[in-house]
Amino acid sequence: MNNNIRGEDLLTPVEVADMLKVSRATAYALLSRGEVPTVRIGSLVRVRRGDLEGYLRERTELKNRTKPKPSSSAETKE
């Protein structure tokens, strides 16, 4: 079976879990909530590698934007 669409890799939910270093249950939850876009092929669920990478980029950028900037001790003393 050729797992690609126009040269793009398709990942199984188990492969997504392995790549994210999370449990299978967590990976399935991310997919069922629609946090990571999926492709349905009959009853099978697959994830485009590019969509997973985009999800990671988005989550990393969101975390970096919302992280409070550390204040120096000189700023907090009056």
C-alpha positions, 0 to 999 in steps of 0.5 A, spaced: 500 500 500 502 506 498 501 511 504 502 518 500 497 523 497 501 527 492 508 525 495 505 526 502 506 521 508 500 519 511 501 517 518 497 512 523 494 514 529 499 510 533 505 513 529 502 520 531 503 517 538 510 515 537 512 521 534 509 526 539 511 521 545 504 521 548 500 515 549 495 512 544 489 514 548 492 521 548 493 521 540 486 518 539 483 524 543 487 529 539 484 526 533 477 525 535 477 533 538 479 535 531 486 538 534 490 535 528 486 534 522 485 527 519 484 524 513 478 518 512 479 513 508 473 508 509 474 507 516 481 508 517 484 515 520 490 518 517 494 524 518 498 528 513 505 529 516 505 536 514 498 537 518 502 534 524 508 538 523 503 544 522 499 543 529 506 542 532 508 549 530 502 552 532 502 549 539 509 552 539 508 559 537 502 559 541 506 557 547 511 562 546 506 568 545 503 567 551 509 565 556 510 571 561 516 575 560 521 574 566 522 580 570 528 582 573 529 583 580 531 590 579 524 592 576 520 589 582 524 593 587 522 600 588 
